[in-house]
Structure formats: structure tokens, C-alpha cells
Amino acid sequence: MAKPPDSTSKDDDELKITLSTTTCLVEKFQSALTKIPESQEIESSITDPLQVLETAASLIRAHAVKLTLLATNKPFTPSAICKVLREASTVALPTIMAARETIQPDLWTGSFVKEVSHRIGRLLEGFRNLLALIPHQVSAMAQKVPGKVGNESRDVMMSTGILWEACDALQSIKKQGLAGILVKKATEWQDTVKDAIEELKDWQEEGEDDNEEGEDDSGVFSDEKEDIYDDIDQAFKAEKLPQDATELREHLANCLGKLRLIQSLFTAVIKRRLKTAQTPEFSAVNKNQDYSRLEVTIQQLSLIPDEVDEVAARFYQHDSDGAKIYLSKCIGHARTACESIRLTPQGKPDIFTEWSDKWAEIIDANG
């Protein structure tokens, strides 16, 4: 008489298969995230993709809790873990990807699409890492080695914590909306410009201070260690701005003025255009909202920080011609960004329109 199959063995085999298929699905979705969705008409029942992402992310978070409890506590039940994995792979994960497909660059801007994709990617990576730990936890519990079980359980819980953070980040997209994400990015770019201005200003003032002769302190810091520290400190400092470098100082003063104008542009754009950007409606797109111009502005603003860093680097090398070249690029990006959103999304002039015209006149003055 044939011996009936061991139910425990069947459950273990089912868990292995379910883990494998779920992992393959996650990896497939990760690969899909590397491609920015092309702008096209999509027939979808999703009318609020950000709400869908928030709900689906909360489901993944709940699934992670269940998986952690089932994988780290007795009695260990493979069938229960399989049920949770099937729910995640048939509902929550596909829903997240479906919502992401409806968020297209022509309506949401490429920067927003990239941010959403990045947060989804973090969630998928966290979920995949959690799946990878479950077999190790199963093995540890089967061997009944107390120390090993404890270590594997801690790894599972740590991985779950990372996944929770990714879920929270994706959920917060709904609250932040299009405006919140774009404001956050633009503020980060503006901070880079601010830092560069402060550093160049300090460098300028440091050169002026060096013209004053101080007391001879060679006897005070005669210790060899102090000399070493001074050498290290000097190695990481930019070459000082000479007092007699009149032309370089004039270029620097002019540059600081231009950079301050660019900084003020960030402030105006954030207040008058980004904070007022409305989240698109998938079910009834407002044809009067021209998001393509906003996309141009975001792209141009994103290029400014690196160019500003190059401006500073050229000044530190006493290369005024090089600094001029990169400053010209900064101004070009800023001018294009400003011009793209000179009018409202409805194509009408407003207070920003008048301000931007004056800004353009000032930044073009004096070379």
C-alpha cells in the first residue's frame, strides 16, 4: 500500500514555489520601473492614482506585518504565509504598478514620475529582501537552534522595518501631491545655490582679511602636531583670493549678484508656480492646464546646481573666464525656466508675469 504524502512536505514545497513566483513578479515590476511611461491615452478605471498608491502601500505594510508574525512565531504555518503572498502578488503589487502607469510625464512632469518610481522601487526592493529572508527563517526554526532562530528573526524584523519606511514614503505621495514634490525638489536645488553664494562670499571676505597683518604667533604653535594639522587644513582649502587680483574680484562681485538673482527666481517660482500646481485629474484632464511648460521649468532648474558648483570651482582656481562660461550657462537655464512659466497654466498674465519681465531685464544688465 502506497504511503500517503507528508502534508508538512507538501506545505513546504508550496511555500518554496509561492516565494519563487512572488519574487519573480517583484523583479519583473522592478525592471518595468526603469522605463518612464510614454505619454499616451490609457483606458483605466483609476481616477485618483495617488489615492490608489496610498491604499495599496498600506496593504503591503499590513502584509509585511502578517509575514513577520507568521515567520517568527510558532506554530510555523507555511500555508498561511502562502496566502499572504498570494494576496500581495494578485492585488496590492499589481495595483501599485497600474497606478504608476497612469502617472504620465505630460500631465505630472518627468520629475514627479521619477520620484513616484523611486518610492515604488524602494517598496519593491524592501519586499523582495523580506521574501529572501523567509527561507532562512524557516530553516532556522526547523533546526531548532535557539541562537540561530533569534538572529534570523532579528533580520526579518529589521527588513520589515525598512519595508515599513518605504510604504510610509509611498503613502505620503498622496498628501504631498504634485505641488509638494516639486516644491521639495526646487527647494533642494535653491539650497545648493544659497550654499555656493555663502561659500564664495566667505572666500571673498577671507582674502580681504588676509591683507591685515597679525602678530607673530610662530612661537605659540611650535608643536609638530599643530604644524601637521595646519598642513592638512590648508590642503582642503581653496587657493586664497589675492588682494591685488582686481579683475578677478570684479568678476566675483558681478557673479555673486547674478547668483542672488537666480536664487530669487527659485523663491518666486516656488511661491507663484509650484505651490499652486494642481494635481491632474485622470478622468477629466483639464485641457487648459499646460503642464509641458512646467516640465521645461523643472528640467532647467535641476541643471543649475551643478553649473553653480562649477562656477565656484573655477573661481577657486582663479579662472575667471571659466567661471564666466558656467555662469552664462546658469543664467541661460534660469532664463529658460522663467520664460517657460511666464504665463499661468491657463495662458494668462499675472503678478509673476510682471515680476519675471523685470527679473529678466535686471539679470541681462551689466553683462
C-alpha positions in Angstrom: 0.0 0.0 0.0 1.4 3.4 -1.0 2.4 5.7 1.8 0.4 9.0 1.8 2.4 12.1 1.1 3.6 14.1 4.1 1.4 17.2 4.5 4.3 19.1 6.0 6.5 18.4 3.0 3.7 19.5 0.6 3.3 22.7 2.5 7.0 23.4 2.4 7.1 22.8 -1.3 4.1 25.1 -1.8 5.9 27.8 0.2 9.0 27.5 -2.0 7.0 27.7 -5.2 5.0 30.7 -3.9 8.1 32.5 -2.7 9.8 31.9 -6.1 6.8 33.1 -8.2 6.3 36.2 -6.0 10.0 37.1 -6.1 9.9 36.8 -9.9 6.9 39.1 -10.1 8.6 41.7 -7.9 11.7 41.6 -10.0 9.6 42.0 -13.2 8.0 45.1 -11.7 11.4 46.4 -10.7 12.6 46.1 -14.3 9.5 47.9 -15.5 10.2 50.8 -13.2 13.4 51.6 -15.2 11.3 52.8 -18.1 9.5 56.2 -17.9 5.8 55.7 -19.1 5.3 57.2 -22.5 2.5 59.8 -22.8 -0.5 58.1 -24.3 -4.2 57.7 -23.7 -4.8 54.9 -21.2 -8.1 53.3 -20.5 -8.2 52.9 -16.8 -10.7 52.8 -14.0 -8.2 54.6 -11.8 -9.4 58.2 -11.3 -7.0 59.1 -8.4 -3.7 57.3 -8.8 -2.2 58.9 -5.7 -5.1 57.6 -3.6 -4.6 54.2 -5.1 -0.9 54.2 -4.3 -1.6 55.2 -0.7 -4.2 52.4 -0.2 -2.0 49.8 -1.9 1.1 50.8 0.1 -0.9 50.4 3.3 -1.9 46.9 2.2 1.7 46.0 1.6 2.5 47.3 5.1 -0.2 45.1 6.6 1.0 42.1 4.6 4.6 42.7 5.9 3.2 42.6 9.5 1.5 39.3 8.9 4.5 37.8 7.2 6.8 38.8 10.1 4.5 37.4 12.7 3.9 34.2 10.8 7.6 33.7 10.0 9.0 34.4 13.5 6.4 32.7 15.8 5.2 29.2 16.4 3.4 27.3 15.2 5.0 27.9 11.8 2.3 27.7 9.1 3.6 27.7 5.5 0.1 27.7 4.1 -0.7 30.9 6.0 2.4 32.6 4.6 1.4 31.5 1.1 -2.0 33.0 1.5 -0.5 36.4 2.4 2.0 36.2 -0.5 -0.8 35.4 -3.0 -2.8 38.4 -1.7 0.1 40.7 -2.2 1.0 39.4 -5.6 -2.5 39.4 -7.0 -3.9 42.6 -5.5 -1.5 45.1 -3.8 1.6 44.9 -6.0 -0.2 44.9 -9.4 -2.4 47.8 -8.2 0.7 49.9 -7.4 2.1 49.3 -10.9 -1.3 50.0 -12.6 -1.5 53.4 -10.7 2.1 54.2 -11.7 1.2 53.7 -15.4 -1.5 56.4 -15.2 1.0 58.9 -13.9 2.5 60.2 -17.2 5.1 62.9 -17.7 2.9 65.2 -19.9 0.5 65.6 -17.1 2.6 65.1 -13.9 6.1 66.2 -15.2 9.0 63.8 -15.5 10.4 64.8 -12.1 7.2 63.7 -10.4 7.1 60.5 -12.3 10.7 59.7 -11.4 10.0 60.5 -7.7 7.0 58.1 -7.7 9.0 55.4 -9.4 11.8 55.8 -6.9 9.5 55.4 -4.0 7.8 52.4 -5.6 11.2 51.0 -6.2 12.1 51.3 -2.6 9.0 49.4 -1.6 9.6 46.6 -4.1 13.2 46.2 -3.0 12.1 46.1 0.6 9.5 43.5 -0.1 12.0 41.4 -2.2 14.5 41.5 0.7 11.9 40.3 3.1 10.9 37.4 0.9 14.6 36.4 0.6 14.9 36.1 4.4 11.8 33.8 4.9 13.6 30.6 3.7 16.5 31.2 6.2 14.0 31.8 9.0 12.2 28.5 8.0 15.4 26.6 8.1 16.5 28.1 11.4 13.1 27.1 13.0 13.3 23.6 11.6 16.7 23.0 13.0 15.5 24.4 16.4 18.8 26.2 17.1 17.9 28.9 19.6 20.7 31.3 18.8 20.2 30.9 15.0 16.4 31.4 15.3 17.0 34.6 17.2 19.4 36.0 14.7 17.2 35.2 11.7 14.2 36.6 13.5 16.0 39.9 14.1 17.0 40.1 10.4 13.3 39.6 9.4 12.1 42.3 11.7 14.8 44.7 10.6 13.9 44.1 7.0 10.2 44.6 7.8 11.1 48.0 9.4 12.9 49.1 6.2 9.8 48.0 4.2 7.5 50.0 6.5 9.6 53.1 5.9 9.3 52.6 2.1 5.5 52.1 2.5 5.2 55.3 4.5 7.2 57.2 1.9 4.9 56.0 -0.9 1.8 56.7 1.1 2.9 60.3 1.8 2.8 61.0 -2.0 -0.9 61.5 -1.7 -0.6 64.2 1.0 2.3 65.9 -0.8 0.8 65.8 -4.2 2.3 67.3 -7.4 3.0 70.7 -5.8 4.6 69.2 -2.6 7.1 67.1 -4.5 8.1 69.8 -7.0 8.5 72.4 -4.2 10.7 70.0 -2.2 13.0 69.4 -5.2 13.2 73.1 -6.2 13.9 74.0 -2.6 16.8 71.5 -2.5 18.2 73.0 -5.7 17.8 76.5 -4.3 19.7 75.5 -1.1 22.6 74.4 -3.3 22.7 77.9 -4.9 22.5 79.5 -1.4 25.4 77.4 -0.2 27.5 78.4 -3.2 26.8 82.1 -2.7 27.8 81.9 1.0 31.0 80.0 0.3 32.1 82.4 -2.4 31.2 85.4 -0.2 33.3 83.9 2.7 36.1 83.2 0.2 36.0 86.8 -0.9 36.0 88.2 2.6 38.7 85.8 3.7 41.0 87.3 1.1 40.3 90.8 2.4 41.0 89.8 6.0 44.4 88.3 5.0 45.6 91.8 4.0 45.8 92.7 7.6 49.0 91.8 9.3 48.6 90.0 12.7 51.0 89.3 15.5 53.8 86.7 15.0 52.5 83.6 16.6 55.2 81.2 15.4 56.3 80.6 18.9 52.8 79.8 20.1 52.1 76.9 17.7 55.6 75.3 17.6 54.4 71.8 18.3 54.9 69.5 15.4 51.4 68.1 15.6 50.0 71.6 15.2 52.0 72.0 12.0 50.6 68.8 10.7 47.1 69.8 11.4 47.7 73.2 9.7 49.1 71.4 6.6 46.0 69.1 6.4 43.7 72.1 6.9 45.4 74.1 4.1 45.2 71.1 1.7 41.4 71.2 1.8 41.1 75.0 1.4 40.7 76.8 -1.9 43.6 78.9 -3.0 43.1 82.4 -1.4 41.9 85.3 -3.4 44.8 87.8 -3.7 44.1 91.4 -2.8 45.7 92.7 -6.0 43.5 90.5 -8.2 41.3 93.4 -9.1 39.7 91.9 -12.3 39.0 88.6 -10.6 37.4 90.4 -7.7 35.2 92.4 -10.1 34.1 89.2 -11.8 33.3 87.6 -8.5 31.2 90.6 -7.3 29.3 90.5 -10.6 28.8 86.8 -10.3 27.5 87.0 -6.8 24.9 89.5 -7.9 23.8 87.2 -10.7 23.6 84.2 -8.4 21.5 86.1 -6.0 19.1 86.9 -8.8 18.9 83.2 -9.7 18.3 82.5 -6.0 15.4 85.0 -6.0 14.0 83.3 -9.1 13.8 80.0 -7.2 11.8 81.8 -4.5 9.4 83.3 -6.9 8.9 80.1 -9.0 8.2 78.1 -5.8 5.7 80.6 -4.5 3.9 81.6 -7.7 4.0 78.5 -9.8 5.0 75.3 -8.0 2.9 75.7 -4.8 -0.1 76.4 -6.9 0.4 73.4 -9.3 -2.8 71.4 -9.3 -2.8 67.6 -9.3 -4.1 66.4 -12.7 -7.4 64.5 -12.8 -7.1 61.3 -14.8 -10.8 61.0 -15.5 -11.3 64.5 -16.9 -8.0 66.2 -17.8 -8.2 70.0 -17.9 -7.0 70.9 -21.4 -6.3 74.4 -20.3 -3.6 73.2 -17.9 -0.3 73.3 -19.9 2.0 71.1 -17.8 4.6 70.8 -20.6 5.8 74.3 -19.8 6.1 73.4 -16.1 8.1 70.4 -17.1 10.6 72.6 -19.0 11.0 74.8 -16.0 11.7 71.9 -13.6 14.2 70.4 -16.0 16.1 73.7 -16.4 16.1 74.4 -12.6 17.5 70.9 -12.0 20.6 71.8 -14.1 21.5 74.9 -12.2 23.1 73.4 -9.0 25.8 71.5 -10.9 26.6 74.6 -13.0 26.8 76.7 -9.9 29.3 74.3 -8.4 31.4 74.6 -11.5 31.3 78.4 -11.2 32.6 78.2 -7.7 35.3 75.7 -8.6 36.6 78.0 -11.4 36.8 81.0 -9.1 38.8 78.9 -6.6 41.2 78.1 -9.4 41.4 81.9 -10.3 39.9 81.0 -13.7 37.6 83.9 -14.3 37.0 83.0 -17.9 35.9 79.5 -16.9 33.6 81.0 -14.2 32.0 83.3 -16.8 31.3 80.3 -19.1 29.5 78.4 -16.4 27.7 81.5 -15.0 26.4 82.1 -18.5 25.0 78.5 -18.5 23.4 79.1 -15.2 21.7 82.3 -16.4 20.6 80.5 -19.6 18.9 77.7 -17.6 17.3 80.3 -15.3 16.1 82.5 -18.1 14.5 79.5 -19.9 12.9 78.3 -16.7 11.4 81.7 -16.1 10.2 82.2 -19.6 8.5 78.8 -19.8 6.1 79.7 -17.0 5.9 83.4 -17.6 2.1 83.0 -18.0 -0.3 81.0 -15.9 -1.1 77.4 -16.8 -4.2 78.9 -18.5 -2.0 81.1 -20.6 -2.9 84.4 -18.9 -0.5 87.0 -17.4 -0.5 87.6 -13.6 1.8 89.1 -10.9 4.6 86.6 -11.7 4.5 87.6 -15.3 5.2 91.2 -14.4 7.9 90.2 -11.9 9.6 87.9 -14.4 9.8 90.6 -17.0 11.6 92.9 -14.6 13.8 90.0 -13.4 14.9 89.3 -17.0 15.8 92.9 -17.6 18.0 93.0 -14.4 19.8 89.8 -15.0 20.6 90.8 -18.6 22.1 94.1 -17.5 25.8 94.6 -17.0 26.8 91.6 -19.0 
